[in-house]
Amino acid sequence: MLLRVEGATVRFGGRAVLDAVDLAVAEHEVVCVLGPSGSGKSTLLRAVAGLQGLDAGRVVLDGRDQTGVPAHRRELGLMFQDHQLFPQRDVGGNVAFGLRMHGVPRRQQEERVRELLDLVGLPGAGRRAVAALSGGEQQRVALARALAPRPRLLMLDEPLGQLDRSLRERLVVELRELFGRLGTTVLAVTHDQGEAFALADRVVVMRDGRIAQSGTPLQVWQRPADAFVARFLGFENVVDATVAGQAAATPWGKVPVPEGAAQGARTLLVRPAGVRLVAPDAGLRCAVAARTFKGTHVAVHLQPEDAPRLEAACALRSAPEVGDVVGVEFDVAEIVVLD
């Protein structure tokens, strides 16, 4: 493994912001750490970078213990949400900053700057003033600067957080392609699940200073580890249930569960695609409380009598209107019994 974090613990005022965290990142792997505010994800990134001391544990980079090694000697590239470009330097000067700090000769600096500006889609921009750049262009310059010294590990802290949605979605695709082409090892932190799932080979979800789940984007999406992860990913149909055989007793009545599901008191997740609308007298009777347009479908929010709301994913042309009364059946293929 290129990076190993072993038992990393950070306390602020007696509270563990990082609580004995273990994490490994393989060479050429892109890992995104995801979590709500206060989950410890940014503290983890700062600890790996050497910007935050550990109260316990250690960081090992390429087999070398980094305890006591200052940030500027850790062979890391850092890219922050607010870019942190130097306004008094032009684009080329910003990109070349790390190269100058490493004593790279001027000609090699110029060659590397040209190469990186071409790579990030800003050919010939070396003489431009930073203040004249758009947000997306500043982000590209910050990325080029982070990549310039050829770091063993590139670290991104909310890299696209300040950009508008359309630009963010475009840049995350470009970043994914770029990292794949370069074979860059990346540890990124974000609160945006869409960004993490699009960018990462592996997603790590944090909660209260600990890792709640780690897996490929598909693994985490298909099988959240628990109710917290499921709700954080945006799933609303999560309830306590008692599983017996191939059915679960829930506030919505009996719900089918997959064969071989864990038995007893559990938490049940029903994906919106698994909430099928039928005639009112053919299933769980619900009133349509709200509709939310999602682009590819409509999220229909359903209110049963004396039970939690349900969210269903409906085709654009067939979604019922607010106030309509419908019935609900459940598709076992879209139901997950959480551990």
C-alpha positions, 0 to 999 in steps of 0.5 A, a space after each residue: 500500500 502506498 498510504 497506511 493510516 494506523 489508529 489515527 486519533 485526534 482529540 479537540 478538548 477531550 473529544 475524539 474528532 478522529 477515533 482510531 481510524 485505519 485506512 489504506 490507499 493502494 498505488 494508482 487508487 482514487 479514494 474519496 472520503 465522504 461524510 457530513 460536516 463534523 464527521 472527521 474527514 477533513 481532519 483525516 486529510 490534514 493529519 495525512 498531510 502533516 497539517 494536523 498532529 496525531 494524539 495517537 496512531 501514525 501515518 505511513 507513506 510508501 513504507 516510511 513512518 511520517 511521524 515528525 515529518 513536516 508537510 512540505 517534506 511528505 511528497 504530497 500534492 495538496 489542492 484545497 476548496 478555495 484554490 489558495 492561488 497566489 494573486 501576485 503571481 501569474 498562472 505560470 508562476 503559480 504552477 511553478 511554485 512547488 518546482 521552485 521550492 524543490 530547486 528545479 532549474 528554470 528551463 525544466 520549470 518552464 517545460 513542466 508548466 507548459 506540459 501541465 497547462 496543456 494537460 489541464 486544458 489551459 494551453 498558453 495560459 502561463 502569462 494570464 493573471 489569476 484574477 482574470 480566471 473563472 472559477 473553473 480555470 482557477 481550479 485547473 491551475 490549482 490542480 496543475 500546481 499540485 501535480 507539478 512536483 510529481 507527488 506520490 499522493 495527491 490530496 484534494 479537500 472539497 476540490 469542486 465545492 465552490 463551483 456551480 453544478 454544471 461546471 462541477 459535473 463536467 470537471 469531475 469527469 475530466 478529473 477522473 479521466 486525467 487521474 486514470 491517464 496519469 496513474 495518480 494516487 488520490 485521497 479526496 475529501 468531499 461532502 458531495 456523494 455524487 462527486 465521490 461516486 463519480 470520481 472514486 475507485 473506493 468510497 469511505 463514509 465517515 461518521 463521528 470520527 470513525 469509518 462507517 463503511 468502505 467499498 467500491 461506489 457500487 458496493 456502498 450504493 447497493 448495500 449501505 452498511 447501516 441506517 446512517 449510511 443509507 440516509 446519508 446517501 439520500 435513501 428515505 425509505 429506512 425503517 426498523 423491522 422484524 424479519 421472519 423467513 422471507 417477510 418483514 414486519 414493518 410500519 408499512 405492513 408485511 414487506 418481502 425480503 430477499 432469500 437468505 436475509 438476516 433474521 430478527 430485529 433489523 433495519 430495512 431499506 426500500 429503494 424508491 424503485 422498489 415502491 410500485 404504485 398500484 390501484 388504491 385497493 390493491 396495496 398499502 393505501 397512500 396519499 400523494 403528499 408531494 412530487 419532486 422533479 429529478 430530471 430522469 424521473 419524478 420522486 413521489 412522496 407518499 403518506 400512508 395512514 399511521 406510518 412513515 412516508 415513502 418515496 417512490 421513483 415514477 416515470 415522468 409521464 405516469 407520476 400521480 398528482 399531489 392529492 391523488 390516492 394510490 396503492 403501494 406494493 413492494 419489489 423484493 429486488 429493491 429491498 435490502 436488509 441492513 446489518 
